[in-house]
Amino acid sequence: MTRKKLLTVALLATPALAYAGLCGWMYAKQRELLYLPHMTKVDAAQTDFGIARNGVMLNGWLVNIGQPGAILYFGGNAERVEDRRKEFARLFPHASTYLVPYRGYGASEGTPTEADILEDALAVYDQVQARQPGAKIVVIGRSLGSAVASYVASKRPVAKLVLVTPFDSMANVAQSHYPWLPVRWLLQDRYEQATYLHAYKGPLMIVRAGRDDVVPAESTNQLIASLGRKARVLDLPQADHSSVATDATYARALTSFVGAPR
């Protein structure tokens, strides 16, 4: 092969090699890009509720301790769940609400992965059930937490389920943000929420933000379409991904749907 042909081959191969290298870097770093625990850190001394899970302590908060109802809340990816304490105390005075950050988040130990987060969530549910054996447990999940909540509802008895800015799968969300990458081939933590929900047949409310810039509208719509049944859908056209929980309509709809413990 002549020097000219070698140079041509090298020039043609360079973009492909660079792209392959970028894909490899994204694969190796994907959990650092997916999870944002550094935005939620807090000292364990500031928490008041804990669960030991396979050598890892999950430390969180219990709101309205001793009330007959039970609410389990799974927050968003960068959400400081302790900021919801006053809100839940006010909205659900007759329910004990459990706010437990994922492993690696807040004051919880460990490193987040899909498998560990989902199994931790079941352990938290089981602890709530053990503490309040007669209570019907309501589960609320927001953003990333909507997939966690849906998984719990697929594996445990859940009286009511609320999903705030949910998505059908993490692969579809990630693909919308990185359209130039083969995300569906690279992604390890997939959170197939639409699949989880096939096993849940109870009361369901979905909250959709009209200006959501994190979860694409198509991903939420696909989730709703995949249900095969009707769910209560609350549309907040002026809300974005971050402001959805501060909308007054959201608070009224949430208290109406969850209702009083029975």
C-alpha positions as a LaTeX table, in Angstrom:
\begin{tabular}{lrrr}
\hline
Residue & $x$ (\AA) & $y$ (\AA) & $z$ (\AA) \\
\hline
Met1 & 0.00 & 0.00 & 0.00 \\
Thr2 & 1.38 & 3.38 & $-0.96$ \\
Arg3 & 2.06 & 6.14 & 1.53 \\
Lys4 & $-0.84$ & 8.14 & 0.08 \\
Lys5 & $-3.26$ & 5.27 & 0.57 \\
Leu6 & $-2.02$ & 4.73 & 4.11 \\
Leu7 & $-2.60$ & 8.39 & 4.89 \\
Thr8 & $-6.10$ & 8.20 & 3.44 \\
Val9 & $-6.96$ & 5.14 & 5.54 \\
Ala10 & $-5.60$ & 6.83 & 8.65 \\
Leu11 & $-7.64$ & 9.95 & 8.04 \\
Leu12 & $-10.80$ & 7.92 & 7.51 \\
Ala13 & $-10.20$ & 5.80 & 10.60 \\
Thr14 & $-9.49$ & 8.68 & 12.97 \\
Pro15 & $-13.14$ & 9.85 & 13.44 \\
Ala16 & $-14.31$ & 6.26 & 13.95 \\
Leu17 & $-11.61$ & 5.61 & 16.54 \\
Ala18 & $-12.41$ & 8.88 & 18.32 \\
Tyr19 & $-16.11$ & 7.98 & 18.41 \\
Ala20 & $-15.35$ & 4.49 & 19.72 \\
Gly21 & $-13.12$ & 6.02 & 22.38 \\
Leu22 & $-15.88$ & 8.41 & 23.42 \\
Cys23 & $-18.38$ & 5.55 & 23.65 \\
Gly24 & $-15.93$ & 3.63 & 25.82 \\
Trp25 & $-15.43$ & 6.63 & 28.10 \\
Met26 & $-19.19$ & 7.14 & 28.44 \\
Tyr27 & $-19.67$ & 3.46 & 29.26 \\
Ala28 & $-17.01$ & 3.60 & 31.97 \\
Lys29 & $-18.28$ & 6.88 & 33.46 \\
Gln30 & $-22.01$ & 6.41 & 32.99 \\
Arg31 & $-22.92$ & 6.01 & 36.66 \\
Glu32 & $-21.04$ & 9.18 & 37.51 \\
Leu33 & $-23.16$ & 10.94 & 34.89 \\
Leu34 & $-26.42$ & 9.24 & 35.84 \\
Tyr35 & $-26.36$ & 9.64 & 39.62 \\
Leu36 & $-25.91$ & 12.97 & 41.41 \\
Pro37 & $-25.47$ & 12.12 & 45.10 \\
His38 & $-22.93$ & 14.89 & 45.75 \\
Met39 & $-25.76$ & 17.43 & 45.61 \\
Thr40 & $-27.60$ & 15.82 & 48.54 \\
Lys41 & $-24.94$ & 15.10 & 51.17 \\
Val42 & $-25.83$ & 15.55 & 54.83 \\
Asp43 & $-24.35$ & 14.34 & 58.12 \\
Ala44 & $-25.90$ & 11.17 & 59.58 \\
Ala45 & $-26.33$ & 12.96 & 62.91 \\
Gln46 & $-29.03$ & 15.07 & 61.27 \\
Thr47 & $-31.19$ & 12.03 & 60.42 \\
Asp48 & $-33.64$ & 10.24 & 62.69 \\
Phe49 & $-34.40$ & 6.94 & 60.96 \\
Gly50 & $-32.08$ & 4.21 & 59.73 \\
Ile51 & $-32.06$ & 0.76 & 58.12 \\
Ala52 & $-29.11$ & $-1.64$ & 57.92 \\
Arg53 & $-28.93$ & $-3.27$ & 54.52 \\
Asn54 & $-26.14$ & $-5.77$ & 53.69 \\
Gly55 & $-23.52$ & $-3.84$ & 55.63 \\
Val56 & $-24.74$ & $-0.45$ & 54.42 \\
Met57 & $-26.66$ & 2.02 & 56.57 \\
Leu58 & $-29.50$ & 3.88 & 54.89 \\
Asn59 & $-30.19$ & 6.98 & 56.97 \\
Gly60 & $-33.25$ & 9.15 & 56.53 \\
Trp61 & $-36.19$ & 10.82 & 58.22 \\
Leu62 & $-39.54$ & 9.81 & 59.65 \\
Val63 & $-42.27$ & 12.47 & 59.57 \\
Asn64 & $-45.36$ & 12.40 & 61.81 \\
Ile65 & $-44.18$ & 9.39 & 63.78 \\
Gly66 & $-46.91$ & 7.25 & 65.30 \\
Gln67 & $-49.70$ & 8.12 & 62.87 \\
Pro68 & $-51.90$ & 5.29 & 61.52 \\
Gly69 & $-51.22$ & 5.85 & 57.82 \\
Ala70 & $-47.93$ & 5.09 & 56.06 \\
Ile71 & $-46.35$ & 6.89 & 53.11 \\
Leu72 & $-43.07$ & 5.91 & 51.50 \\
Tyr73 & $-41.42$ & 8.57 & 49.34 \\
Phe74 & $-38.65$ & 8.07 & 46.79 \\
Gly75 & $-37.09$ & 11.31 & 45.60 \\
Gly76 & $-35.55$ & 12.60 & 42.42 \\
Asn77 & $-31.95$ & 12.18 & 41.33 \\
Ala78 & $-30.61$ & 15.38 & 42.90 \\
Glu79 & $-33.41$ & 15.92 & 45.41 \\
Arg80 & $-32.75$ & 16.53 & 49.07 \\
Val81 & $-35.67$ & 14.53 & 50.42 \\
Glu82 & $-35.40$ & 16.12 & 53.86 \\
Asp83 & $-36.68$ & 19.32 & 52.26 \\
Arg84 & $-40.06$ & 17.56 & 51.93 \\
Arg85 & $-40.53$ & 17.07 & 55.68 \\
Lys86 & $-42.66$ & 20.15 & 56.33 \\
Glu87 & $-44.67$ & 19.57 & 53.17 \\
Phe88 & $-45.56$ & 15.98 & 54.05 \\
Ala89 & $-46.23$ & 16.86 & 57.68 \\
Arg90 & $-48.77$ & 19.43 & 56.50 \\
Leu91 & $-50.33$ & 17.45 & 53.64 \\
Phe92 & $-50.62$ & 14.13 & 55.49 \\
Pro93 & $-51.07$ & 14.79 & 59.21 \\
His94 & $-52.52$ & 11.30 & 59.77 \\
Ala95 & $-49.73$ & 9.39 & 58.04 \\
Ser96 & $-46.17$ & 8.58 & 59.03 \\
Thr97 & $-43.99$ & 9.45 & 56.04 \\
Tyr98 & $-40.65$ & 7.76 & 55.45 \\
Leu99 & $-37.97$ & 9.69 & 53.55 \\
Val100 & $-34.90$ & 7.53 & 53.01 \\
Pro101 & $-32.20$ & 8.66 & 50.54 \\
Tyr102 & $-30.74$ & 6.10 & 48.16 \\
Arg103 & $-27.38$ & 4.57 & 49.00 \\
Gly104 & $-24.67$ & 7.14 & 48.43 \\
Tyr105 & $-27.20$ & 9.97 & 48.78 \\
Gly106 & $-27.81$ & 12.18 & 51.80 \\
Ala107 & $-26.38$ & 10.37 & 54.82 \\
Ser108 & $-26.86$ & 6.90 & 53.36 \\
Glu109 & $-23.73$ & 4.82 & 52.86 \\
Gly110 & $-22.65$ & 2.92 & 49.76 \\
Thr111 & $-22.54$ & 3.56 & 46.04 \\
Pro112 & $-25.69$ & 3.81 & 43.89 \\
Thr113 & $-26.50$ & 1.18 & 41.27 \\
Glu114 & $-29.90$ & 0.19 & 39.92 \\
Ala115 & $-29.82$ & $-3.29$ & 41.44 \\
Asp116 & $-28.87$ & $-2.03$ & 44.90 \\
Ile117 & $-31.29$ & 0.91 & 44.87 \\
Leu118 & $-34.23$ & $-1.31$ & 43.92 \\
Glu119 & $-33.42$ & $-3.96$ & 46.51 \\
Asp120 & $-32.85$ & $-1.27$ & 49.14 \\
Ala121 & $-36.30$ & 0.12 & 48.34 \\
Leu122 & $-37.89$ & $-3.26$ & 49.05 \\
Ala123 & $-35.99$ & $-3.42$ & 52.34 \\
Val124 & $-37.30$ & 0.01 & 53.31 \\
Tyr125 & $-40.84$ & $-1.06$ & 52.43 \\
Asp126 & $-40.46$ & $-4.22$ & 54.54 \\
Gln127 & $-39.23$ & $-2.13$ & 57.47 \\
Val128 & $-42.23$ & 0.19 & 57.17 \\
Gln129 & $-44.56$ & $-2.80$ & 57.07 \\
Ala130 & $-42.88$ & $-4.26$ & 60.16 \\
Arg131 & $-43.23$ & $-0.96$ & 62.03 \\
Gln132 & $-46.87$ & $-0.49$ & 60.96 \\
Pro133 & $-48.23$ & $-3.99$ & 60.28 \\
Gly134 & $-51.83$ & $-2.88$ & 59.87 \\
Ala135 & $-51.21$ & 0.12 & 57.64 \\
Lys136 & $-51.95$ & 0.30 & 53.94 \\
Ile137 & $-48.78$ & 1.73 & 52.46 \\
Val138 & $-48.97$ & 4.53 & 49.89 \\
Val139 & $-45.87$ & 4.93 & 47.71 \\
Ile140 & $-44.89$ & 8.19 & 46.00 \\
Gly141 & $-41.97$ & 8.52 & 43.60 \\
Arg142 & $-40.60$ & 11.51 & 41.75 \\
Ser143 & $-38.45$ & 11.41 & 38.60 \\
Leu144 & $-35.84$ & 8.67 & 39.22 \\
Gly145 & $-37.87$ & 7.79 & 42.29 \\
Ser146 & $-40.93$ & 7.10 & 40.13 \\
Ala147 & $-39.15$ & 4.04 & 38.71 \\
Val148 & $-38.13$ & 2.95 & 42.21 \\
Ala149 & $-41.72$ & 3.39 & 43.43 \\
Ser150 & $-43.06$ & 1.42 & 40.46 \\
Tyr151 & $-40.63$ & $-1.41$ & 41.16 \\
Val152 & $-41.77$ & $-1.58$ & 44.79 \\
Ala153 & $-45.40$ & $-1.63$ & 43.63 \\
Ser154 & $-44.58$ & $-4.56$ & 41.34 \\
Lys155 & $-43.17$ & $-6.59$ & 44.24 \\
Arg156 & $-45.11$ & $-5.56$ & 47.33 \\
Pro157 & $-48.73$ & $-4.70$ & 48.28 \\
Val158 & $-49.13$ & $-0.96$ & 47.63 \\
Ala159 & $-52.44$ & 0.71 & 48.47 \\
Lys160 & $-51.94$ & 3.68 & 46.12 \\
Leu161 & $-49.14$ & 4.76 & 43.82 \\
Val162 & $-48.21$ & 8.31 & 42.78 \\
Leu163 & $-45.65$ & 8.89 & 40.02 \\
Val164 & $-44.37$ & 12.44 & 39.55 \\
Thr165 & $-42.68$ & 13.20 & 36.20 \\
Pro166 & $-42.22$ & 9.50 & 35.42 \\
Phe167 & $-40.67$ & 7.90 & 32.34 \\
Asp168 & $-41.06$ & 4.62 & 30.47 \\
Ser169 & $-37.38$ & 3.64 & 30.65 \\
Met170 & $-34.10$ & 5.31 & 31.52 \\
Ala171 & $-32.71$ & 4.26 & 28.14 \\
Asn172 & $-35.28$ & 6.38 & 26.32 \\
Val173 & $-34.64$ & 9.37 & 28.57 \\
Ala174 & $-30.88$ & 9.10 & 28.15 \\
Gln175 & $-31.17$ & 8.64 & 24.40 \\
Ser176 & $-33.07$ & 11.92 & 24.14 \\
His177 & $-30.22$ & 13.73 & 25.91 \\
Tyr178 & $-27.45$ & 11.97 & 23.98 \\
Pro179 & $-28.94$ & 11.33 & 20.52 \\
Trp180 & $-25.48$ & 10.91 & 18.99 \\
Leu181 & $-24.61$ & 7.94 & 21.23 \\
Pro182 & $-25.83$ & 4.30 & 21.09 \\
Val183 & $-27.25$ & 4.73 & 24.58 \\
Arg184 & $-29.50$ & 1.67 & 24.42 \\
Trp185 & $-26.40$ & $-0.48$ & 23.93 \\
Leu186 & $-24.26$ & 1.26 & 26.52 \\
Leu187 & $-26.63$ & 1.82 & 29.45 \\
Gln188 & $-26.30$ & $-0.51$ & 32.43 \\
Asp189 & $-28.94$ & 0.94 & 34.80 \\
Arg190 & $-32.08$ & 0.87 & 32.68 \\
Tyr191 & $-35.01$ & 1.35 & 35.11 \\
Glu192 & $-37.65$ & $-0.23$ & 32.87 \\
Gln193 & $-40.56$ & 1.47 & 34.59 \\
Ala194 & $-43.19$ & 0.57 & 31.99 \\
Thr195 & $-42.37$ & $-3.09$ & 32.56 \\
Tyr196 & $-42.57$ & $-2.78$ & 36.35 \\
Leu197 & $-46.05$ & $-1.27$ & 36.17 \\
His198 & $-47.51$ & $-4.28$ & 34.37 \\
Ala199 & $-47.61$ & $-6.03$ & 37.76 \\
Tyr200 & $-49.41$ & $-3.21$ & 39.59 \\
Lys201 & $-53.19$ & $-2.98$ & 39.27 \\
Gly202 & $-54.06$ & $-0.61$ & 42.11 \\
Pro203 & $-55.00$ & 3.09 & 42.12 \\
Leu204 & $-52.46$ & 5.15 & 40.18 \\
Met205 & $-51.91$ & 8.88 & 39.72 \\
Ile206 & $-49.37$ & 10.29 & 37.26 \\
Val207 & $-48.20$ & 13.91 & 37.42 \\
Arg208 & $-46.98$ & 15.36 & 34.13 \\
Ala209 & $-45.08$ & 18.68 & 33.91 \\
Gly210 & $-45.79$ & 20.62 & 30.71 \\
Arg211 & $-42.33$ & 22.24 & 30.61 \\
Asp212 & $-40.28$ & 19.27 & 31.73 \\
Asp213 & $-36.76$ & 19.63 & 30.35 \\
Val214 & $-35.40$ & 16.44 & 31.94 \\
Val215 & $-37.99$ & 13.75 & 31.19 \\
Pro216 & $-39.19$ & 14.11 & 27.58 \\
Ala217 & $-42.95$ & 14.34 & 27.16 \\
Glu218 & $-42.81$ & 11.36 & 24.80 \\
Ser219 & $-41.29$ & 9.17 & 27.52 \\
Thr220 & $-44.08$ & 9.97 & 29.97 \\
Asn221 & $-46.70$ & 9.55 & 27.25 \\
Gln222 & $-45.28$ & 6.16 & 26.30 \\
Leu223 & $-45.50$ & 5.09 & 29.91 \\
Ile224 & $-49.15$ & 6.08 & 30.10 \\
Ala225 & $-49.93$ & 4.36 & 26.80 \\
Ser226 & $-48.25$ & 1.16 & 28.00 \\
Leu227 & $-50.49$ & 0.82 & 31.06 \\
Gly228 & $-53.37$ & $-0.80$ & 29.25 \\
Arg229 & $-55.79$ & 0.80 & 31.73 \\
Lys230 & $-56.83$ & 4.21 & 32.93 \\
Ala231 & $-54.84$ & 6.14 & 35.46 \\
Arg232 & $-55.50$ & 9.53 & 36.96 \\
Val233 & $-53.28$ & 11.98 & 35.08 \\
Leu234 & $-52.62$ & 15.43 & 36.51 \\
Asp235 & $-51.29$ & 17.84 & 33.87 \\
Leu236 & $-49.42$ & 20.90 & 35.11 \\
Pro237 & $-48.73$ & 22.80 & 31.86 \\
Gln238 & $-46.74$ & 25.64 & 33.47 \\
Ala239 & $-44.54$ & 23.45 & 35.66 \\
Asp240 & $-41.07$ & 22.23 & 34.80 \\
His241 & $-39.16$ & 19.26 & 36.18 \\
Ser242 & $-37.98$ & 21.17 & 39.25 \\
Ser243 & $-41.07$ & 23.23 & 40.07 \\
Val244 & $-43.75$ & 20.57 & 39.69 \\
Ala245 & $-44.00$ & 19.86 & 43.43 \\
Thr246 & $-44.49$ & 23.53 & 44.31 \\
Asp247 & $-47.63$ & 23.90 & 42.20 \\
Ala248 & $-50.72$ & 24.45 & 44.37 \\
Thr249 & $-52.76$ & 22.16 & 42.13 \\
Tyr250 & $-50.26$ & 19.39 & 42.78 \\
Ala251 & $-50.71$ & 19.61 & 46.55 \\
Arg252 & $-54.51$ & 19.55 & 46.31 \\
Ala253 & $-54.53$ & 16.63 & 43.89 \\
Leu254 & $-52.05$ & 14.69 & 46.00 \\
Thr255 & $-54.03$ & 15.01 & 49.22 \\
Ser256 & $-57.26$ & 14.19 & 47.39 \\
Phe257 & $-55.82$ & 11.07 & 45.79 \\
Val258 & $-53.99$ & 9.74 & 48.83 \\
Gly259 & $-56.88$ & 10.55 & 51.18 \\
Ala260 & $-57.11$ & 9.64 & 54.85 \\
Pro261 & $-55.94$ & 6.29 & 56.25 \\
Arg262 & $-58.58$ & 3.60 & 56.55 \\
\hline
\end{tabular}
